[in-house]
Amino acid sequence: MGEPSKLGVGARGLVLGLGCLAVLVPFWAVLMTSIASPEEINSAGGFVLWTNEPTLDSYRAVLSGGIVTRALLVSAGITAVGTALSLVSTIALAYALSRPGTLLQKPILLMTVFTLLFNPGIIPMYLTVKQLGLLDSYLALILPVLVNAFNVIVMRAFFQGIPGELRESAYIDGAGELRILLRIVLPLSKAVVAVIGLFYAVAYWNAFFSAMLYLQSSEKWPLQLVLRTYVVNNTPIGADQLSSNLENLPPQISVQMAILVISVLPILFIYPFIQKHFAKGLMVGAVKG
């Protein structure tokens, strides 16, 4: 095959550039609107693409101790605790399924794969959570999704790719399975653990539907449910919900865009630290499976 023509390279570059603009321009408009002054927002009639009078009043309003601040802390707690518990459970199950001779290995593996093909559905899941007494509890947002079968399969495949000679040497030195897992397997599996951890963190952070189903008290809402209520559904948010000390609240659209930016920033900050492991962790685990 010959080298691609300049026209083809230019066309691909144009398509890529347009794709980048389609992603970046809306986010830029959201960011500018969140820091624009009321006069600029009124003049533009909505979204602002550039502001000459940036102000952080919208962020002061939503982070002043009201419903958004509380929801942010709830989401951070659920994400931290849920990700930690999910990683521990996934690592333990994946390691057990990767070891030949584990008790009931094949039946458990088949049940794990089975959940990839058949979803229990919303009503059975809700009834199960209700029977367990988890309604209006933060555990309802964690326990039903504690282990993801896809993540288990990927991590199991990665563990199976670790040379068996390392385990055999550890056995000779008197190490048990737990010590082998902690001292040998996990240090060699930083890439896949980082990627799976990112998957779980993003899932917990972005979850709103389970919160809408299981949480009956608005004081327990995570940030994404607040985002859905006040931004997606365009429900007006007043000073009583924000607990703001500002004499004049910023425009409604500016407050909404500030909530949207706050909901996106944590994942944007975390991803660059995980990105170097992303391709390696996911692809090696998938190929060796």
N, C-alpha and C positions, 0 to 999 in steps of 0.2 A: 504493500500500500504506500502511496506517495504521501508527502507531507500535506497537511491541510492547507487549503488556499487562504489567502489573506481575507477574502470575502467571508469564508466560513468562520475564520477566527474572529473577524469583526462582528459577524452576526451573533456568535455565541457571547462575545463580550457585551453586545448591546442587550441581549436577553438577560444576561446576568445582572447588568447594571439596572435594567428596569425592575427586575425582581428585588434587588436590594432597595431601590427607591420605594417599591410597594410596601416593603416591611418597615423601612426607616422613617418615611414621611409621616405616617399616622402616629408612630411613637413620638416623633419630634413635636408634632402638633399637640399631643397630649401633654408632654413635658412643658412646652411653652405656655399652654393655656393654664397649667397649674401654677405658674409663677407670674402670670401676666397681671397687670393692674386692672381694677374694675372698669376704668375708662377705656382701656384697650379692648377688653372683652366686649363691652357694649358697642364700641365702634366697629369691631369686626363682626358683631352679630352672632358670636359663638366661638369657634376654634380660632386660635391665634398661632400664626406660623413664626412670628418674631416679636419679641417684646423689648422695648427701650426702657421700660420701668419695671424691672423684675422685683418681685416681692415674695416673701415666704409666708404671708399671712394665712394662706390656705393650709399650709403644713402646720403652722402654729395652731390653727383652729382644730384640725383633725387629730393632732397629737397632744391636745391639752388635757387629756384625762377622761374623755368621753367614751362613747361606744366604739370608736375606731381604735383608740389606744388599747382598750380592754380586749377587743377582737384581735389586735396584733399580738398581744401577749398570749392569748389563747392559741392562736395559730402557731406561734413559735414554740410553745410548750408541747402541743400535740405533735408537731413535726419532729422536735428533738426526741421526745420519749418514744413516739411511734417508729421513727427511723432506727433508733437504738434497739428496740425490742424486735423489730422486723429483721434487722441484720443478724442479731444473735440467733433468732429462730431459723432463718434461712441458712446461715452458715452451719448450724448444728445439723439440720435436716440434709443439706447438700453433702456434707462430709460423711454422714452415716450412709447415705445412698451411694456414695462413691467408693465405699469400702466393701470389697467382696466378703461374703460370709456374714454380713449384718443380719440380725434377726428380722424376719419378715421384710426383707429388702424389696423383693419383687412386688408383693402386694401393695406396699406403701408407694413404690414408684408408679405402679399402675393407677392407684388412686390419685396421685399427684398429677399425672398426665391426663386423667379423666376430667379433672377440673378445668383443664385448658379447653376442652371440647364442649362441656356442658356447664352453663351458668345456673346457679340456683334460682335466680329471679328475684325481683324486688319484694313481692308479697311473702314468700317463704323466709327470706332474709329478715324482713321486718318482724314477722311472727317469732322467729328464733330469738332476735334481740329482745323482744318484749317478754318472752317466756323466761329469759335469763335475767330479767330485771335491769336491763342496761339502758332503758329509755331515759332520755334527758341526762345521760352520763357521757363523759368524755371517752370512757372505755368503748362506747358504741362506735366511735370513730376510728378505733385502733384494732380491737380484737377481730372484727369480721374480715379485715383485710390485712391481718398480721403477716401472712405468708403468701407470696405470689408464686404460682407454680412455674411461670416462665423464668423468673429469677432463680428459682431452685434448680431448674434444668441447666441454665447457663452456668451457674456456679458449680454444679456437680460435674459438668463437662470440663471445667477449668481444673478442678481438683484431680480429676482422672488423668489430666495431662502432666501432672507433676511426677517426675521419675520415681518409680517404686524403690529404687536403691536407697533413696534418702530415708524412707520409712524403715527399710530393713536395717540400715545402719543405726537408726534410733532405737529400734527394738533390741538390737544387740547390746546397746549401751544401757538398756533397762528402762527406756522411756515408755510411758503408757500412751493411749490414744489421745487423751486430753493434752498432754505435754507435746505430743507430735503436732497436734492441731495448732496449738498456741505458739510453739517455738519454730516450727518448720513450715507448715502449710500456709498459715496466714501471712507471715512475712513475704512469702513468694507469691501471694495472691492479692497484693495491694491494689493492682489495677482493677480486677474484677470486683473487689469489695468496694472500691471507690465508685465504680459505675453503678453497681446495684444499690449502694447507699444513695446515690443521686436519684435513681429511679424512685426509690421509696420516699425520699424527701420531697421531690416534686409532686408525687401523688398525694401525700399528706397535706402539703401546703395548698394545693389547688382543689382539694376536696370540698365541695359545697353541697352536693346532692345528699350525701349521707347525713350531713349536719341538718339539712332541711327536713329529712325524714325522722331523725332520732332526737334532735334537740328541741324541746318545747319551750325553753326559756330563752328570751332574746339576750339575757346577760351572758349566756354561754356561747353565743355565736362566734365562730371563727371569722377571720378577715374576709374570706371568699364569700361567705353568706352575706356579710355586710356589703361587700362589693356588688353582689347580685341584687340586693334589695334597693340600694341607694343609687347605683350607677346603671345597671342593666334595666331594672324596672322603673328607673327615674323617679323613685319616691323622694319627696322633698326631705332634706335633713336640716333640722333647726338647731338653735343654740342649746336647747335642753339636751339633745343627743350628743352634742359636741362638748358641753361643759366649758365653753370658751369664754375667756375674759375680754375678748375683743368687743369694742363698742359696736362696730358694724361688721357683720359677717361678710366674708368674700362672696362673690357671685356663686350661685349654686353649681354652675358648670365647672368653676375653678376648684371647688371643694371636691366634686366628683372625680376630676382628673387627678387631684392630689391623692385621693384614696387609691386610684388605679395605679399610679406610679409607685406608691408604697407597697402595693401588693406584688409588683413585678421586680422591684430592686433586689430583694434577698436572693432570688434564684440567679439573677444576672451577676451578682457579686460572687456567688459560690461557683458557678459554672467554669470560669477561667482556671480555677485551681484544680478542677476535676478533668478538664478537657484533654490534657495530655495522656490521661489514662483511658479516655472514653473508647477510642477505636480499638486499642489493644485489648482492653478488658472484655468488650462485647464480642469482637470478632474471633479472638482466640477461643473463648468459651463456646461460641457457636460452631466454629469449624471442628473443634475437637469432640464435639458431641456427635 
